[in-house]
């Protein structure tokens, strides 16, 4: 009787374990399209951010050039 009880408990444990393992790995495949869309959106946002940074960088560089030109003493020719 104790051997039968041990076998039944082991079978229930195995069934529950396999079911929980399958359930934890089964749901990930449903959201692939959403994840791909999000990845594309993130890539586009990063590109836009880089473009904006480049524009800001060029504006800052231009301002620095202007400041340097303004600070240089003008040479007077007599």
Phi and psi in degrees as a GROMACS rama.xvg file:
@    title "Ramachandran Plot"
@    xaxis  label "Phi"
@    yaxis  label "Psi"
@TYPE xy
-68.09  -32.8678  UNK-2
-67.3895  -39.9911  UNK-3
-64.1239  -43.3553  UNK-4
-62.7052  -41.8484  UNK-5
-63.1139  -41.1219  UNK-6
-66.0227  -42.3358  UNK-7
-64.1131  -42.0962  UNK-8
-64.9163  -42.0923  UNK-9
-63.7487  -39.3587  UNK-10
-66.7316  -42.5092  UNK-11
-64.315  -44.5772  UNK-12
-60.1087  -43.6762  UNK-13
-64.5607  -41.357  UNK-14
-63.8994  -46.2821  UNK-15
-64.1306  -40.7706  UNK-16
-64.2175  -46.6006  UNK-17
-64.9073  -40.9744  UNK-18
-64.3515  -43.5145  UNK-19
-68.3362  -36.9998  UNK-20
-64.1111  -44.3982  UNK-21
-66.5232  -37.948  UNK-22
-68.3335  -36.5203  UNK-23
-71.0169  -26.4232  UNK-24
-100.311  -9.1043  UNK-25
-82.0785  -27.9912  UNK-26
-80.8519  -13.8237  UNK-27
-71.8093  -24.2011  UNK-28
-77.2458  -15.608  UNK-29
-72.7061  -31.4416  UNK-30
-97.2743  18.7121  UNK-31
-61.615  -43.0635  UNK-32
-65.564  -41.2704  UNK-33
-63.3821  -40.417  UNK-34
-66.7271  -38.835  UNK-35
-64.7954  -41.3972  UNK-36
-63.0341  -42.0497  UNK-37
-64.5611  -39.2874  UNK-38
-63.3517  -42.5269  UNK-39
-64.0818  -41.1952  UNK-40
-63.312  -40.9474  UNK-41
-64.8366  -39.8957  UNK-42
-62.5216  -43.3003  UNK-43
-64.1534  -41.2771  UNK-44
-63.2073  -40.3733  UNK-45
-64.5157  -40.8945  UNK-46
-62.6974  -43.5612  UNK-47
-62.3981  -41.2823  UNK-48
-63.1886  -41.6866  UNK-49
-63.9202  -40.5989  UNK-50
-62.2471  -42.4714  UNK-51
-65.3749  -39.2719  UNK-52
-64.03  -39.868  UNK-53
-64.561  -42.116  UNK-54
-62.8116  -44.2813  UNK-55
-63.8867  -39.5125  UNK-56
-63.9297  -42.8809  UNK-57
-67.6634  -36.1767  UNK-58
-65.2218  -42.7361  UNK-59
-64.5437  -40.1134  UNK-60
-63.9993  -40.5933  UNK-61
-64.6551  -40.7481  UNK-62
-64.6972  -40.0196  UNK-63
-63.1985  -40.9052  UNK-64
-61.7584  -42.9502  UNK-65
-63.1758  -41.4234  UNK-66
-64.7323  -39.8208  UNK-67
-65.0368  -42.1145  UNK-68
-64.3273  -37.8088  UNK-69
-69.7723  -31.4696  UNK-70
-82.4599  -20.4808  UNK-71
-70.7963  133.434  UNK-72
-71.9394  139.605  UNK-73
-78.1891  139.116  UNK-74
-87.6371  127.822  UNK-75
-96.3888  131.877  UNK-76
-105.275  127.41  UNK-77
